[in-house]
Amino acid sequence: MSIWSGIAAAGVAIALAFAAVANPIWEWRTEDSQHTEVWSYSPFSARHTIYNNTSKQVDFLRDYPYNQLASIQPDMARALAEYSQFFVLSLAAGFAGIGLSVLSVWKKLRGLYAGIAFLASCASSLYASFAIVFTIPPAARTDLRIPVPQFLGQYAGSSFNTTWTPLAGWVLVIGAGLAFAWASSDLWHLVPGRKLTPKKMEVTIKRIPSTATAAPPPPAELVPPTPEPDIEEVFLIGSNSLLVKHMSRSLMSDKDRDVVGSMISAISSFVREAFTERDGEVHEVTLGDHRFVMCSDRGIVLAVLVSSGNTEDIVHRLRHLLAILDDRYGDRLATWQGEPLEGIEDELQVLWQPYHLPPPPAA
């Protein structure tokens, strides 16, 4: 779903609404041996026609705007004038929704505003269509003096036949309302794309040695508490540079995942060319306020995006987890082409468990 599909659905709805203007929404017809009298009601006017069945010609033809129809058919005029008001409101909300959709693309606004406008247009269209189902029958019984028990039907007398039925205009407005609902469902949930990195950023690459002699710890009472690393994203990239698996603490769109996966793949390639690669070597890349910690083993890259905390605590877990992945999925990761890897999510999930060390691979 996207803004453009929502705009397309709204365009279809507006086209149906304009087509409904030229088509009657309801018709009453009475016929005898000499004449056929027809009252046809459109969104903004009513047409009264009398045909001569003998000469096959029109004896009388007149159009009544609803303000004029009120003098001879007040109840019908009132019911259809309300229909016209909600029909116009639906069109106005539809055009407003298209304008807000374009503004959402231009100004990177939420699609919620355009979605609400299309939802209002949908509600107006459907209310206008279904309200007359209940208002026209009693109005017709009063103004036309015919037994109209329901919206669609007929009555046969001894010397005449009367029918009343909805026409294409009524169906088109219902279709417009459903198309506006489609447009709303495409737009109201959309949010602006989240920028993954700032426009101006400083990139620093730090090599973390595979083995390091740690200084003796200070006395326990002087050791400050080490902040736990806050892992936001976990990425597993195969040796063919394809993103095998992504796991996230927060929601991330498919587009964002592809962008970040491509970024990590490019950074990983740069690191491989810039330094002599050894299996299990870990690199840390700083991008603005975030840090990527990456570990590679036989071309497979395991990377985490850290927003806060001390990254040294997760270095040994990355190496250990890569050894497990190589033991359990090594051959499949080397030639991975998109097939599912059962259990891979459970293996990566341990990175969010600070005090849990995965079991060593089988010998």
C-alpha positions in Angstrom: 0.0 0.0 0.0 1.2 3.5 -0.8 0.1 7.1 -1.2 0.0 6.6 -5.0 -2.4 3.7 -4.8 -4.6 5.7 -2.5 -4.6 8.6 -4.9 -5.5 6.3 -7.7 -8.4 4.8 -5.7 -9.6 8.3 -4.9 -9.4 9.2 -8.6 -11.6 6.2 -9.4 -14.1 7.3 -6.7 -14.3 10.8 -8.1 -14.8 9.6 -11.6 -17.7 7.4 -10.4 -19.2 10.3 -8.6 -19.1 12.5 -11.6 -20.7 9.7 -13.7 -23.5 9.6 -11.1 -24.3 13.2 -11.7 -25.5 12.4 -15.2 -27.5 9.4 -14.2 -30.8 9.2 -12.3 -30.7 7.7 -8.8 -34.4 6.7 -8.5 -37.4 6.6 -10.9 -41.2 6.3 -10.5 -43.1 5.2 -13.6 -46.9 4.7 -14.1 -48.3 3.3 -17.4 -51.8 2.9 -18.8 -53.1 2.4 -22.3 -52.8 6.1 -23.4 -49.9 7.6 -21.4 -46.7 6.8 -19.5 -45.8 9.2 -16.8 -42.2 9.2 -15.4 -40.6 11.0 -12.5 -36.8 10.6 -12.6 -34.7 12.0 -9.8 -31.0 12.9 -10.3 -28.6 14.2 -7.6 -29.6 17.8 -8.2 -32.9 17.9 -10.1 -36.0 15.9 -10.9 -37.4 15.4 -14.4 -41.1 14.9 -15.1 -42.0 13.3 -18.5 -45.3 12.3 -20.0 -45.2 10.1 -23.1 -48.1 9.6 -25.5 -48.3 5.8 -26.0 -50.5 6.3 -29.1 -48.4 8.8 -31.0 -45.1 7.7 -29.4 -44.2 11.3 -28.7 -43.4 13.3 -25.5 -46.4 15.4 -24.5 -44.8 17.0 -21.5 -41.2 17.4 -20.3 -39.9 19.6 -17.4 -36.9 19.6 -15.1 -37.3 20.8 -11.5 -34.4 21.8 -9.2 -35.2 20.6 -5.7 -36.0 24.1 -4.4 -38.7 24.3 -7.1 -39.9 20.7 -6.6 -40.6 21.6 -2.9 -43.8 23.4 -4.0 -45.4 20.2 -5.5 -43.5 17.4 -3.8 -42.2 18.7 -0.5 -41.3 15.4 1.1 -39.5 14.1 -2.0 -37.7 17.4 -2.4 -36.5 17.3 1.3 -35.2 13.7 1.0 -33.3 14.3 -2.2 -32.0 17.7 -1.2 -30.4 15.9 1.8 -28.9 13.4 -0.6 -27.5 16.2 -2.7 -25.9 17.9 0.3 -24.0 14.7 1.4 -23.1 14.0 -2.2 -21.4 17.4 -2.5 -19.8 16.9 0.9 -18.4 13.6 -0.3 -16.8 15.2 -3.4 -15.3 18.1 -1.4 -13.8 15.7 1.1 -12.4 13.5 -1.8 -10.7 16.5 -3.4 -9.4 17.5 0.1 -8.0 14.0 0.5 -6.2 14.2 -2.8 -4.7 17.5 -1.9 -3.6 16.2 1.5 -2.1 13.1 -0.1 0.1 15.3 -2.4 1.0 17.4 0.6 2.0 14.3 2.5 4.4 13.3 -0.2 5.8 16.8 -0.6 6.1 17.7 3.1 6.7 14.2 4.4 3.5 14.3 6.5 1.6 11.3 7.9 -0.9 9.8 5.6 -3.4 9.9 8.5 -4.7 13.3 7.5 -5.5 12.3 3.9 -6.9 9.0 5.1 -9.3 10.7 7.4 -10.5 13.0 4.5 -11.1 9.9 2.3 -12.9 8.2 5.2 -15.2 11.2 5.6 -15.9 11.1 1.8 -16.7 7.4 2.1 -19.1 7.9 5.0 -20.8 10.8 3.2 -21.3 8.8 0.0 -22.6 5.7 1.7 -24.9 7.7 4.0 -26.3 9.6 1.1 -27.0 6.4 -0.8 -28.5 4.3 2.0 -30.5 7.2 3.7 -32.8 7.5 0.7 -33.6 3.8 0.9 -35.5 4.7 4.1 -36.7 8.2 3.3 -38.0 7.9 -0.3 -40.8 5.3 0.3 -42.7 7.3 2.9 -42.1 10.5 0.9 -43.4 8.9 -2.3 -46.5 7.6 -0.5 -47.3 11.2 0.5 -46.3 13.2 -2.6 -47.0 10.7 -5.4 -50.0 9.1 -3.6 -49.0 5.6 -4.6 -48.5 2.5 -2.3 -44.7 2.4 -2.0 -43.8 0.0 0.8 -40.1 -0.3 -0.1 -37.3 1.3 -2.2 -37.9 -1.1 -5.1 -41.1 -2.6 -6.2 -44.2 -2.4 -8.4 -48.0 -2.1 -8.2 -50.5 -3.3 -10.8 -54.0 -1.8 -10.9 -57.0 -2.7 -13.0 -56.1 -0.3 -15.8 -52.5 0.8 -15.0 -49.1 -0.5 -13.9 -46.7 1.4 -11.6 -43.1 0.6 -10.9 -40.4 2.3 -8.8 -36.7 1.4 -8.9 -33.2 2.7 -8.1 -31.1 3.4 -11.2 -27.5 3.6 -12.2 -26.8 6.9 -10.3 -27.5 5.2 -7.0 -25.2 2.3 -7.7 -22.4 4.6 -8.9 -22.5 6.6 -5.7 -22.2 3.4 -3.6 -19.2 2.4 -5.8 -17.6 5.8 -5.2 -18.0 5.4 -1.4 -16.3 2.0 -1.5 -13.5 3.4 -3.7 -13.0 6.2 -1.1 -12.9 3.5 1.6 -10.1 1.7 -0.4 -8.2 5.0 -0.7 -8.5 5.6 3.1 -7.2 2.1 3.9 -4.2 2.7 1.7 -3.3 6.0 3.4 -4.4 6.5 7.0 -1.7 4.1 8.5 1.3 5.5 6.5 4.0 7.3 8.4 7.0 9.3 7.1 10.1 7.3 6.3 12.5 7.2 9.2 16.0 8.4 8.3 18.5 5.9 9.4 21.6 8.2 9.4 21.9 12.0 9.6 22.8 14.0 6.4 26.0 15.1 8.1 27.8 12.3 9.8 31.2 11.4 11.0 32.4 7.8 10.4 35.1 6.3 12.5 36.3 2.7 12.2 37.9 1.1 15.2 39.5 -2.4 15.1 38.9 -4.4 18.2 41.8 -6.9 18.6 41.0 -10.5 18.7 43.0 -11.0 21.9 43.8 -8.3 24.4 45.4 -8.4 27.7 43.0 -6.9 30.1 44.3 -4.6 32.9 43.8 -5.9 36.4 40.5 -4.8 37.7 40.4 -2.0 40.4 39.1 -2.8 43.8 35.4 -3.8 43.8 34.3 -0.7 45.6 35.8 1.5 42.9 34.5 -0.3 39.9 31.8 1.9 38.2 28.8 0.0 36.9 29.1 -0.8 33.2 26.1 0.2 31.2 24.5 -2.6 29.4 24.6 -2.3 25.6 21.3 -1.3 24.1 21.0 -3.5 20.9 18.4 -2.0 18.4 18.9 -4.2 15.3 20.7 -7.5 14.5 21.7 -8.4 10.9 23.1 -11.6 9.5 24.7 -11.3 6.0 25.8 -14.2 4.0 29.1 -14.6 2.2 27.4 -13.5 -1.1 26.6 -10.1 0.6 22.8 -10.9 0.8 20.9 -10.0 3.9 19.9 -13.4 5.4 18.1 -12.3 8.5 17.1 -9.1 10.3 15.7 -8.9 13.8 14.7 -5.6 15.4 13.6 -4.4 18.8 11.4 -1.7 17.1 9.3 -1.6 14.0 11.2 -1.1 10.8 9.9 -1.0 7.2 11.1 -3.4 4.5 12.7 -0.4 2.7 14.6 0.5 5.9 15.8 -3.1 6.3 17.1 -3.2 2.8 18.9 0.2 3.2 20.5 -0.8 6.4 21.5 -4.3 5.1 23.1 -2.7 2.0 24.9 -0.2 4.3 26.3 -3.0 6.5 27.3 -5.0 3.4 29.1 -2.0 2.0 30.8 -1.2 5.3 31.8 -4.9 5.7 33.3 -4.9 2.2 35.3 -1.8 3.0 36.6 -3.3 6.3 37.6 -6.4 4.5 39.6 -4.4 2.0 41.1 -1.9 4.5 42.4 -4.5 6.9 43.9 -8.0 6.8 40.9 -10.2 7.5 41.0 -13.0 10.0 38.2 -15.2 11.0 36.4 -13.9 14.1 37.8 -10.4 13.8 35.5 -7.7 15.1 35.2 -4.1 13.9 33.2 -1.2 15.2 31.8 1.5 12.9 30.4 4.7 14.4 27.6 6.5 12.4 26.5 9.6 14.2 24.9 8.5 17.5 24.8 4.8 16.6 27.5 2.2 16.4 27.7 -1.0 14.3 29.6 -3.9 15.8 30.5 -6.4 13.1 32.1 -9.8 13.3 33.0 -11.9 10.3 33.8 -15.6 9.9 34.4 -17.3 6.6 32.7 -14.4 4.8 29.6 -14.5 7.0 29.0 -11.2 8.8 27.0 -10.8 12.0 26.3 -7.2 12.9 24.4 -5.4 15.6 23.3 -1.7 15.8 23.9 -0.3 19.3 22.5 3.0 20.4 24.0 3.1 23.9 26.1 1.1 26.4 29.5 -0.5 26.3 30.0 -2.6 23.2 32.9 -4.5 24.6 30.4 -6.7 26.5 28.9 -8.1 23.3 32.2 -8.8 21.4 32.7 -12.3 22.8 29.1 -13.1 22.2 29.3 -12.2 18.6 32.3 -14.5 18.1 30.7 -17.3 20.0 27.4 -16.9 18.1 29.2 -16.9 14.7 30.9 -20.2 15.7 27.5 -21.7 16.4 26.0 -20.4 13.2 28.9 -21.7 11.2 28.5 -25.1 12.9 24.8 -25.4 12.3 24.2 -23.4 9.1 27.7 -22.9 7.6 27.1 -24.8 4.3 23.7 -23.2 3.8 24.8 -19.7 4.6 27.7 -20.0 2.1 25.3 -20.6 -0.7 22.1 -18.9 0.6 19.7 -17.7 -2.0 16.6 -16.8 0.0 15.4 -20.1 1.3 14.1 -20.2 5.0 16.5 -21.3 7.7 14.6 -22.9 10.4 15.6 -21.9 13.9 17.9 -19.0 12.9 15.7 -16.5 14.8 16.2 -18.5 18.0 19.9 -18.4 17.6 20.0 -14.6 17.0 17.5 -13.9 19.9 20.1 -14.7 22.5 21.9 -11.4 21.8 19.0 -9.7 23.7 19.7 -11.9 26.7 22.7 -10.1 28.5 23.6 -12.9 30.9 22.9 -15.9 28.6 25.8 -17.5 26.8 24.9 -19.8 23.9 26.1 -23.4 24.2 29.2 -24.2 22.3 28.9 -25.9 18.9 29.1 -29.7 18.8 32.7 -30.9 18.3 
